[in-house]
C-alpha cells in the first residue's frame, strides 16, 4: 500500500532531521556501535594484566591470596570471552579498523609537527 502525500512529507522531514543530527549519526556509525564493547574489552584486558601481576606477587606471600588473584583473572577472561562473542567477527574487525585509523592519523600528525 503506497504512502499518502502527507505520510511522504512527514517521512522526508524525519529523514532530514536524522541527517542533520550529529549526535545520532555518531551513535549509529560503525565505530559508535561497538564503542561500549571495546571499552569493556580494554578494561577486562587491563584487569587481566593487573591480575597476573598480583598473582606473581601473591605467590610470594600466601597461596590463598594467589588463588584469589587467579579467580580475578578468570573473571576478566570470562568478560573478554563474552564481550568478544557478543561483538562477533564484524565488530572486532570494525574496532580494529577504527584503531588503525586513529593510529595512522596520530602518526601523521606527529610527522607534521616534527
ZABAFI-383104 format. One line per 10 residues: their letters; for each residue x, y, z of N, C-alpha, C. Coordinates in steps of 0.2 Angstrom, whole numbers, plus 5000, padded with zeros to 4 digits. Atoms other than C-alpha are relative to their C-alpha. Layout:
ZABAFI-383104
a) X/Y/Z/X/Y/Z/X/Y/Z; ...
***
This chain:
ZABAFI-383104
xxxxxxxxxx) 5004/4994/5000/5000/5000/5000/5004/5006/5000; 4996/4995/5000/5008/5016/4995/4998/5006/5005; 5001/4995/4995/5010/5031/5007/4997/5006/4997; 5004/4994/5002/4999/5046/5006/5005/5006/4999; 4996/4994/5000/5006/5063/5002/5003/5003/5006; 4999/4998/4993/5005/5068/5020/5006/4996/5003; 4996/5005/4997/5014/5052/5026/5007/5001/4996; 4994/4999/5004/5028/5055/5012/5004/5006/5003; 4998/4994/4998/5030/5073/5018/5003/4999/5007; 4998/5001/4994/5032/5068/5036/5006/4995/5000
xxxxxxxxxx) 4994/5004/5001/5044/5054/5031/5006/5004/4998; 4995/4995/5002/5055/5067/5022/5003/5004/5005; 4998/4996/4994/5055/5078/5037/5004/4996/5005; 4996/5004/4996/5061/5064/5048/5007/4998/4998; 4993/5002/5003/5075/5059/5036/5004/5006/5001; 4996/4994/5000/5081/5077/5035/5002/5001/5008; 4998/4999/4993/5081/5079/5054/5005/4995/5003; 4995/5005/4998/5091/5062/5056/5006/5002/4997; 4994/4998/5004/5103/5068/5043/5004/5005/5004; 4997/4994/4998/5107/5084/5052/5002/4999/5008
xxxxxxxxxx) 4998/5001/4993/5108/5076/5070/5007/4997/5001; 4993/5002/4999/5127/5074/5073/5000/4994/5005; 4999/5005/4994/5125/5065/5090/4997/4993/4998; 5003/5006/5002/5113/5052/5082/5005/4997/4995; 4996/5003/5005/5125/5049/5067/5006/4997/5004; 4994/5003/4997/5140/5046/5079/4998/4994/5004; 5003/5006/4996/5129/5034/5090/4999/4994/4995; 5002/5006/5004/5124/5023/5075/5006/4999/4994; 4994/5001/5005/5141/5025/5065/5003/4993/5002; 4997/5007/4999/5151/5009/5063/5004/5000/5006
xxxxxxxxxx) 4996/4999/4994/5163/5015/5077/4996/5001/5006; 5004/4999/4994/5149/5020/5088/4996/4994/5003; 5004/5006/4998/5140/5004/5088/5004/4995/5005; 4996/5005/4996/5154/4994/5096/5005/5004/5006; 4995/4997/4996/5162/5008/5107/4999/4998/5007; 5000/5002/4993/5155/5002/5124/5003/4993/5000; 4997/5006/4999/5160/4984/5120/5008/5000/4999; 4993/4999/5000/5178/4990/5115/5003/5002/5007; 4998/4997/4994/5179/5000/5131/5000/4994/5006; 5000/5006/4995/5174/4984/5141/5005/4995/4999
xxxxxxxxxx) 4994/5004/5002/5187/4974/5132/5006/5003/5003; 4994/4997/4998/5200/4986/5136/5001/5000/5008; 5000/5001/4992/5196/4986/5155/5001/4993/5002; 4999/5007/4998/5195/4967/5155/5007/4998/4999; 4993/5001/5001/5212/4966/5147/5005/5003/5005; 4996/4997/4995/5219/4978/5159/5000/4997/5007; 5001/5004/4994/5212/4968/5173/5003/4994/5000; 4997/5006/5000/5219/4953/5167/5008/5001/5001; 4993/4999/4999/5237/4960/5166/5001/5002/5007; 4999/4998/4993/5235/4968/5184/4999/4993/5004
xxxxxxxxxx) 5001/5006/4996/5228/4951/5190/5006/4995/4999; 4994/5004/5000/5244/4942/5183/5005/5003/5004; 4995/4998/4995/5255/4954/5192/4998/4999/5007; 5002/5001/4993/5245/4952/5208/5001/4992/5002; 4999/5007/4999/5246/4933/5206/5008/4999/5001; 4993/5002/4999/5265/4933/5204/5002/5003/5007; 4998/4997/4994/5267/4945/5219/4997/4996/5006; 5003/5004/4994/5254/4935/5230/5003/4993/5001; 4997/5006/4999/5263/4919/5227/5006/5000/5005; 4995/5000/4995/5277/4925/5237/4997/5001/5007
xxxxxxxxxx) 5003/4998/4994/5265/4930/5251/4996/4994/5003; 5004/5006/4997/5252/4916/5253/4996/4997/4994; 5003/5004/5006/5244/4903/5241/4993/5002/4999; 5007/4998/5001/5226/4908/5245/4999/5007/4997; 5000/4994/5003/5230/4926/5241/5001/5000/4992; 4998/5001/5007/5237/4920/5224/4994/4997/4997; 5006/5004/5003/5221/4909/5221/4995/5006/4999; 5005/4995/5001/5210/4925/5224/5002/5004/4993; 4998/4996/5006/5221/4934/5211/4998/4996/4993; 5001/5004/5006/5219/4919/5199/4992/5000/4998
xxxxxxxxxx) 5007/4999/5002/5200/4920/5201/4998/5006/4997; 5001/4994/5003/5200/4938/5197/5002/5000/4992; 4998/5001/5007/5210/4934/5181/4995/4996/4996; 5005/5004/5003/5197/4921/5177/4994/5004/4998; 5006/4996/5001/5183/4933/5179/5001/5005/4994; 4998/4996/5006/5192/4945/5167/5000/4996/4993; 5000/5004/5006/5194/4931/5154/4993/4999/4998; 5007/5001/5001/5176/4927/5156/4996/5006/4996; 5003/4994/5003/5171/4945/5152/5003/5001/4993; 4997/4999/5007/5183/4946/5137/4997/4995/4995
xxxxxxxxxx) 5003/5005/5004/5176/4930/5130/4993/5002/4998; 5007/4999/5001/5158/4935/5132/4999/5007/4996; 5000/4994/5004/5161/4953/5125/5002/4998/4993; 4998/5002/5007/5171/4946/5110/4995/4996/4996; 5005/5004/5003/5157/4933/5107/4994/5005/4998; 5005/4995/5001/5144/4947/5108/5001/5004/4994; 4999/4996/5005/5153/4958/5096/5001/4996/4993; 4999/5003/5006/5157/4945/5083/5006/5002/4996; 4995/4998/5005/5169/4945/5069/5000/5007/4997; 5001/4994/5003/5162/4960/5061/5001/5006/5005
xxxxxxxxxx) 4998/4995/4995/5163/4970/5077/5007/5001/5002; 4993/5000/4999/5180/4965/5081/5004/5003/4994; 4997/4998/5006/5186/4969/5063/4999/5008/5000; 5002/4993/5001/5177/4986/5064/5004/5004/5006; 4996/4996/4995/5185/4991/5081/5008/5000/4998; 4993/5001/5002/5202/4985/5074/5002/5006/4995; 4999/4995/5006/5200/4996/5058/5000/5007/5003; 5000/4993/4997/5195/5011/5069/5006/5002/5004; 4994/4999/4996/5210/5009/5080/5006/5001/4995; 4994/4999/5005/5222/5008/5064/4999/5007/4998
xxxxxxxxxx) 5001/4993/5002/5214/5024/5058/5002/5005/5004; 4998/4995/4995/5216/5033/5074/5008/5000/5001; 4993/5000/4999/5234/5027/5075/5004/5003/4994; 4997/4997/5006/5238/5032/5057/4999/5007/5000; 5001/4993/4999/5230/5049/5060/5005/5003/5005; 4995/4997/4995/5241/5052/5076/5007/5000/4997; 4993/5001/5003/5257/5046/5067/5001/5006/4995; 4999/4995/5005/5254/5058/5053/5000/5007/5003; 5000/4994/4996/5250/5072/5065/5007/5002/5003; 4993/4999/4997/5267/5069/5074/5005/5001/4994
xxxx) 4995/4998/5005/5276/5069/5057/5000/5007/4998; 5000/4993/5002/5269/5086/5053/5003/5005/5005; 4997/4996/4994/5274/5093/5070/5008/5000/5000; 4992/5001/4999/5292/5086/5069/5003/5002/4994
***
